[in-house]
Amino acid sequence: MIRYIGKRLALMVPTLILIMAVGFGIMQLPATDFVDQYVLKQAAIGNTGMMDQAKNLKAEFGLDRPAPERFVLWVSNFVKGDFGISFSDLRPVGAVIMERLPATLAVSFLAFLLSWGVGIPLGVYSATHQYSAGDIGLTIFAFVGVGMPDFLLAIVLLVVAFAATGHVFLGLSSPEFVNQPWTLAKILDFLSYAWLSVIAVAFTGTALIMRVTRNNMLEELGKNYVVTLRAKGLPERVIIWKHVFRNALHPLVSIFGQVLAFLINGFAITSIVLNLPTIQTIYLQATLRQDVFLASTILVMIAFTVVVGNLISDVLLAWIDPRIRYD
Amino acid sequence: MTDARALADVSPIDLEAVSSRPMAVLSVRQLMWRKFRRNRLAMFGLVVLIIMYGLAALAGFVAPYGVRQTHAEFPRTAPTVIHFVDADGKFHWQPFVYGMTRAMDPKTFTLASKEDTSARYPIQLFIHGTPYNILGVLNSDVHLFGVEAPGKLFLLGTDTTGRDLFSRILYGSQVSLTVGLFGVVLALVIGASVGIVSGYYGGWLDEIVQRIIEMTLAFPQIPLWLALATLVPPTWSSVQVYFAISIVLSVLTWGALARQVRAMVLSLKTSDFVRAASYANASPVRIMYRHLLPSTLSHILVIATLTIPSMIIGETALSFLGLGIRAPMTSWGVLLNEAQSVQVILQLPWLLSPAAFVVLTIISFNFVGDGMRDAADPFSR
């Protein structure tokens, strides 16, 4: 088991380096770079003086050196914890990301909790009340959940919330709290805003977990040991939660990584639509502006989460099901 | 459910009837179709998809107006109400619409359309209107339905410049429904070839390919799509952008497919028919192409069907953000792009209607894919 984890961890290193290379490489493909874009924009508003400074700017950002050299330099600094600087902010990438990390993590974590915390009980209910009105309603909900892109749901929720409360829940906190430190009042305010984004982000994952739970539960409920347990006169609650549910848990653990990927994918566009102060929102801006280090660092961070999520999922699976052997 | 149905299916066999009847032999394909047909959700999905693709192909005929035809007098107009009973309370079998006049609302000082009950326009079938072209071959100006010229029929209202949304959704489906198909075909060709070759040869080649696939699977899909979509130069023509976006959508998808195909090939490799072929001196290419590919084909098609929805979502999301398909080309994502702000949606809620088409299509593809997955193995219960 430890050998297996070690092997997986060893494999993560080249994977992440490849992702760094691709993330970095994509930014090099256009003929222009950040400085060219910047100079063009300045020229468009009449500031032609910037053209003479382009060369100096490029030298300052290191953009005059060949791309492979810059990549090697970036990776070697990355390992030491220096992610480079954000061209558009003129601040270290680490600082830009740290500023947005709490909100990103808070929404992701809440969405993750919500999708499992709601998806599993609903799935169990759906399976134990098969073909009841509740089950049919939940099934429809699940199909819509999987079919509805998260960002569309975000818009619909936004409109419904506005119609109900007269308040536009864009962003993650009321305007007066935007640049304030995290006090209790701000946290309460955050929660009153975040519910919308959290629901939008968690919707697809919840639907997926619900369907998988339902299918597994139904499969387990049809097995002979359930008949035996019922014949022994065990209360239904014990049969469901202590026996059937435990056996139905395995496939759920194996989709752990998939749900995580869903959350990240859904989160990326939902953040942009709802204008959340998360790293996904600056990722798009950074990509558009060719802010190389910022965009590549965020891409690597997201990929890292997916890779670690898959690893956790495999390890958990081996842990709860001793029949699974790894070599 | 399956148990109950299986019991019902096993009725006592009338041996005499069986022996006297000529034996019916069903091919695997027929068995699959039988199994698929029994799945009601899958059949529903299939019917919806056939209608959707039919509408997309015949967009010019079904849409009452052209894709770029603007009705400058009627921007931001709500869906036209279809009446059966006129102002005098008289019932008409033929549904009709009233003419519209635009007038300044004295309270809000905004222009609003009002029904003019003096002019009645019955909805007619096969009416002459804007000329169009179907699939590049057929030119016509006959529309499935419509109203006589001064009358207007906006089934889903108009956008901010006065274009009929229903017509634009139909034209947009031509892009939205095919961009994913093209992407899936690309992913299929790459994924299936890589999977078969890697599974068949095995060894170090397989090892390397597997590691590469694992890396592609670790990639965050939508962020990478965003990055790739920003690369498409603004000077490209609509057709170039269209193909670029479908290539972007297929970039990561082939990995998952290659992995599943490889797993199937690994188990098929040692089966008798493959051994027989190799003892008969069939070349590796022939074995892969004539023996392994057909055996994995049903499975490949299932994965393809289940992959299309994520590609449609991808196209919609990219176009919604203004990074995918661009005007003058129209897609559902492009149409939704207009419905980005809460204020706009509150005033013009009908602008969200393309979303219903997106959701219906994705659900249908999922139903059909699930049904195909069950039908792909017709011998299981």
Interface residues (C-beta under 8 A of the other chain):
Chain A: L11 P14 T15 L18 I19 V22 G23 I26 M27 L29 P30 Q130 Y131 F143 V144 V146 G147 M148 P149 F151 L152 I155 V156 L158 V159 F162 A163 V168 L170 G222 A261 I264 N265 A268 I269 I272 V273 Q280 Y283 L284 T287 L288 A295 I298 L299 I302 A303 V306 V307 N310
Chain B: M1 D3 R211 E214 M215 L217 A218 F219 P220 Q221 I222 P223 L224 L226 A227 L228 T230 L231 P233 P309 I313 T316 A317 F320 L321 L336 A339 Q340 V342 I345 L346 P349 L352 A355 V358 V359 L360 I362 I363 N366 F367
